[in-house]
Amino acid sequence: MGKTALLIIDAQFDFCNPEGALFVPGAEIDVERIARLIALEGKKIDGIFVTLDTHKVIDIAHPLFWEDANGNTVAPFTLITPAAVKAGKWTPRYQQDYVLKYLETLESEGEFKHFIWPEHCLIGSKGASLDDTIMNALLAWTHETGRDYKVVSKGVNPLTEHFGVFRAQIPVAEDPATELNKAFLEELEEFDKILMAGEARSHCVATSINQILKYAPSLVPKVTVLTDCMSDVTNWGHLADPIFEAAAAQGMTFSKAAGMSV
């Protein structure tokens, strides 16, 4: 009998609760499906990993980091391009030279374009905490199995986005937490099957899958993506589609948790 892991990506209040700062429509149903899977199949799950998006208020992807040509703070969901920064349309209030190079590197490496998000998953806030449905499911699982869940935090460095759970979009010099998390990948290698769920499909899930394709291809055949346990940031599903297609072509499995036997 093989060992099974469940990887739950960013199932936090700010994403999964309708009152959250960056609510992902559908996420409130996703967490119920994840919790149901844990309740029904938990005895067959050998390890559960939860990732926590964790940010400072002044963050490269938060409004306060930026201003427009009139000195006004930039609104959420604004696209920031290197060309617009060079033209003076948007100006970083911190580390201007670094930030321009960061944006240019994002562009040259084909990473997601840089958008400003509402302040979310702030360190120590309710928004950064696990969704109650998931938390209760984890507690019940631990009490039943005697195995504790493991937490992986990401996003603390304010000078880079950290969508994928294995590596920041652009690692920051002298900050190992932004580099490829080889220890986490090695821990997952110990399992024969890895179930993946969480938020948001369009961003953190898709980027995590893409990082597996790039940096840990040996994990590809072990991963089953639970497509009914993740949702897109509204109007952004197109970001995930080509990544999911590439993963399927390379042997990753896509399935639904509903009715699944682990």
N, C-alpha and C positions, 0 to 999 in steps of 0.2 A: 504494500500500500504506500503510495507516494505521499510526500509532505505538501500541504497546501498553505499558501499565504494569501491574505486579503490585504490589498493596498488601497486605502481610502484617502483620496486626495482632497485636502482643503474643505472638509465638510464642516464649515464654521458658520457661526450665526450671521455674519455679514453677507455670506453668499446664500445661505439656505433658509433664512427666515424672511418673510415678506417685509419685515421692518428693518432688515439689514441694510447697511450702507451701499452695498453693491449686490443686491439680491438678484439671483439668477432664476428667472421664471421656470418652474418645474422642479427646482432643487428640493422644495419642501416635500415633494412626492418621492424624489430619488432617495432621500434619507430614510423614508419609511420602507422602501424596497430593500435598501441595504440592511436595515435593522431586522427586517423579516428574514433575510437570508442568514444573518448571524444567529437569530433565534432558532431557526429550523435546522441549519446545517453546522452550527458552531462547533459541535463535538468533532467534526471532521476538519476543522480549520486549525492548523498548527501554529500559526502566527498571524497577528494583525498589526499592520503598520498604519499609522495615521500621520499625515503631513499637515503642518500648520503654517499658512501664510502669515507672516508677522512683520509689521512695518512700523517705522517711526513716522511722526506727523510730517516732518520735513523730509520728503522722499522724492527722488528724481521723477517719479510718476504721480506725484500728488500736486495739487494746485499751488500751494505756497512756495514751491521750489521755483516757480516761473512767473514772469510778468510780461505784459504786452508792451507795445511801443509807448504807451501812455503811463506805464508803471503799475497797471492794474493786474491783480492776480488772475492767472489763466483759469478758465472754466473747465470742469471735468469733461472728458470725451473730446478734448482738443487734440488734433494731430500735430505733432512736433517733428519737423523734418530738418535735416542739416541745412538745406537751402534757405528755409524760412528763418533759421537762427542767424545765418550769415547775412540775410537781408535785413535783420533787425526787427522782424515781426514778433519773434519771441526771444526772450533773454533769460537764461538761467541766473538766479540770484546767488548761486554758489558755484565755485570751481568751473568757471566758464570754459577754460581751455580743455579741461578733462571732458566736460559734457559734450562739447562739439565733437571731440574725437570719439566719444562713446556712440553718439548718434551716427557718425560716419561708419563706425565699425558694424553697428547693427545693420546698416544698409548694405555694406560690402559683403557681409556674411549671410545675407538673406534671411535674417531674423525678422520677427514681427515688427512692424513700424511702431514708433513710440507714441503712445497715447497717454493722456492724463486721465487718471481715475479719481473718483471721489475718495476722500480719506477713508481707508478701510483696514480692518484687521490690525488696529493700532495696538502696540504692545501693552498688555495689561487690561485691555478693554473687553467689554462684553462681546463686542463684534469679533474679537480674535478667538473667542472660546469655541470649543466644539459644540455643534448643534445638540440640543438636549436629547433628541431621539437617538442620535449616534452615541452620545455619552452613556445613556441608560443601557443601550445594547451592549456597549463595551463592558460596563460594570457587570451586567448579567453574565456575559461570556467569561469574564475573569473569575467570577465567583463559581461558575459551573465547572470550568476547566482547570483552574489553578494556574493559568498562564496570563501574564500581564501583557497589555498592548504596548507597543513601542511608538514613540513620538519622534518625528523628524521636523525641525523648524527650518523655514527658508524665508528669505526676503528681508532679513534684519539690516543688511548693509544698504544704506539709503542711496548709494551711487550706482545701483544696477537693478534692473528688473530680475525677478527670479520665478518665472512661470513654471518651468520644469522642476520636478522634485530632485533631480540629480545634479543640476548645475545652473548657475545664474546665466542669464542671457549673454552677458559679457563679464567674465570674472574680473574682480578688482585686485590689482597687485597687492601682495602681502596680506590678503584675506583668504585663508584656506576655506572658509565657509562658503565662498562663492565659486570655488573650483569644483571639478567633477568629484562627486561624493563616491569614491571608489569603495569605501567601507560599506556603504549602503547597498551598492550593487553586488558586492561579494556576499553580503548577508542574504540577499534575495536569491543568489545562485544556489544556496543550500536547499531551496525548495524545488519540487518537481512541477508545481502548478502555481501560478500567480494570478489571482483574480484582481482586476483593477476597476475602481469605481470612484466617483467624486466629482468635484466641480473645478472649473467649468470645462465642459467638453471642448469648447472652442479655443481655450487658452492653456490652462495648466495641465489638463489631461492630454491634450494634443501634443503639447511641447514635451511632456514626459515620455510619451510614446516615441516621439521623434528622437529624443535623446537615447532611448533604448536602441533604436535602429542604428544610430551613429556610434554609440560608445559601448554597447553591450549586446551585440547581435546574438550571442549565445542564449540570451533570455527570451528572444522573440518567440520561439515555439512553446515556451512555458506560459506565456501570457494569454489570459482570456479577458477581453474587455467587455464589461457588463454594460451594454448599450442602453439598457433601461434604467440605469443608475447614474446618469449624468445628463446635464442639459447645457445648452449654449447661452453665452451672453447674447442678448437679443440682437439679431441681425449680423452675428459674427460666426455663424456655423460654417461658413465657407472657408474659414481659416483651417478648420480641422479636417475637412473632407479629403484633400489630397494626401494628408498625413495618414489618415485612416486607410485610404486606398493603397498607399505604399506599404503600410504595415500588413495588410491582408495579403498583398502580393508576395510578401516575404515570409508568410506562414503564421502570422499572429491570428488568434481566434477571436471572433466577435460573437457574443451570445447574449441572451437575456437572463437575468437572475430569476425572474418569475418561473417557478417550477423546476429550477435547476437542482440537480443532485451533485454535490461536490465530490 
